[in-house]
Amino acid sequence: MNIYQSTAPVRLNPGIVLMNKSQARDRNHVLVKTKHTIDALNLSDAELELLGDAEGVAVYKLIGETHFKAGEIFGYDGELNKARAKNLKPAEQVLAEAAAVEEIEADIDEQLVDAILSLEEGNAAHFNQNNGKPELAVLKGLLNRNITGKERDAAWEYVQAELAEEEADEDQAAD
């Protein structure tokens, strides 16, 4: 059983799926609960945590095709063609990205992040026209201290990741 996060809407053919109660409730017309337990799948604690409510996670036989929205996490053991697989991110990648974000967050200068967020979007004086990143001189003026390109880049990547996550959450809430 492989654990995935969908990066775009994805349609799955019949197979064996692992999902939480709320996901199953939305798809109960194409699911049959199996006798398999999640203990038999040898999932890591991190993978179970990705799936959400570990108590409510169960193994089902998917008897018809179903769709998953972008951002949903589920287990699947079935046929995946290349077109479908490109919209699925393996759990290992999701966990690695989360660990990288946590590491970045630990090293992020909150004042620098706040300064970046205060910049006027579209103001050519605030952003480098070649790479789109905040100008070091502008950040230096806001914070009254020197800022290295490395510090700026780390904070900029953090801000971009946070904004992308907020946008994805808003998209998922709208669905």
N, C-alpha and C positions, 0 to 999 in steps of 0.2 A: 504494500500500500504506500503510495506516494502522497505527501501532503503538498498542496499548492495554494498560492494566492493568485486569483485572476487579476490580470492587469488591464483587461478590457472585458466586455461581456463575452461569455464563452458558452457554447452548447456542448453538452456531453451526451454520448450514446449510452445505452444500457451497459451496466458494469456494477462493480461494488463501490459504494461511496461511504465516506465517513463524514458525519456532519453533526452540528449541535441541534438541539430541539427546535429552535426557531427556524433554522434552515429547513429542517425536516417538515415542520408544520406547513411551510409554504409549498412543499413539493409532495405532500402525502399521497396525492393521486398517482404518482409514478414510483412509489417506494414500498418495499416490503422489508420489514425488520428481519434481520438474520439472527441465527443463534450464535454467531461469532461475537466475541467480546473484544473491547479495545485492548485488553491486557494481552491478547494473543498477537497483537500487531507490533509489540515491542517499540512503541513510540517513546521518544524522549519527553521529559517534563516540559521542555521548551516547545516541542511540537504540540503537545496537549494544550499548553497555554495559548498558543496561536489560535487553536480552534475555539477558544472561549471557555464556556462553562464545561469543565472536564466531567462533571457529574452527568451532564446532559448529552454528552457525545456518544453516538451509537453507530453501529455498522448496519448499512441497508443494502439491499439489492435494488438497483435502479432498473425498473422494467420498461421504462419509456425514456425518451430523451428529455432533458431538462436544461435550464439555463442558469448560469450564475452571473451576478452583476460584478462589475469591476470592484476589486478590493475584497471580495469574499474569500475566505479560507476554508478548505475542505480537503478530504482525502479522496483519492480516486484510484481504482485499479480496473482499468478497461482500455479500450482502443483509443489512442490519440494520434490523429494525423498531424502533419507539420503545421498546418494552418491553425489548428486548435492549440497545439503545444506552444506556439509563439506567444499566446496570450496567457500563459501560465508561468508563474515564477515558483521554482521549487522552495520548499520550506527552508532549506539550508541557506539559500540566497536571502530570503526574507529575514532570517535570524542574523545573518552576517551584516546585512544593511542596518538592522536595528542596533546591533552592537557597535557598528561604526558611528551611528548617530549618537549613541550614548557616550562614546569616547569623545566625539566632537563637542557635545554639550558640556562635558566635564571641563574642557579646555576653553570654552567660549567666554569671551569678555562681554558681559551683559551690557556694560556702558557702550561698547563699540556696536553691539547689535542695536541698541536703542538709537544710537547716532545714525546708523544706516537706515533704520525705519523712519527716521525723521526727515530724510532727504526727500526732495520734491521729485516725484517720478516724472520723467520727461524733461527735466531741467538739464540742459547740456553742460552747465557749469558743475553740476553735482556728479555726473557720471562720465567715465572715460568713453569717448566716441568709438574707440577701436575694440575694446573688450566688454563694454557695458557695465563694468564694475565701478563702485564708488571711487571718486578721486581721493587720493591720500591726503592732499593738501586741505580739502574740505573737511575730512574727518579729523585731521590734526587741529584745524580751527575750532571745530565743535567740542573737542575733548581737551584742548589745550595741552596736548602731549604728542610726541612722535608715534606714528603708527607704521608698522612694517607692512610690506606687501603680503607677507605670509599671514600676519594677523588679520588683515583686511580680507584676504581670500577665505580664510577659515570662517570668519563671521559672515561673509557674503554667502558662502555655500550653506551655512546653517540657516540663514534667513530664507534663501531660495527653497530649501528643503521644507521648512516650516510653512511657507506660503503654499507650496505644492500640496502638502498634507492637508492644510485647511481647505484648499480647493477640492481635493478628492473627497474629503468629509462632507462638504457642502453638496457635491454631486451625488454622493451616496444617499444623503438625507433627502434630496429632491426626488430620488427614485422611489 
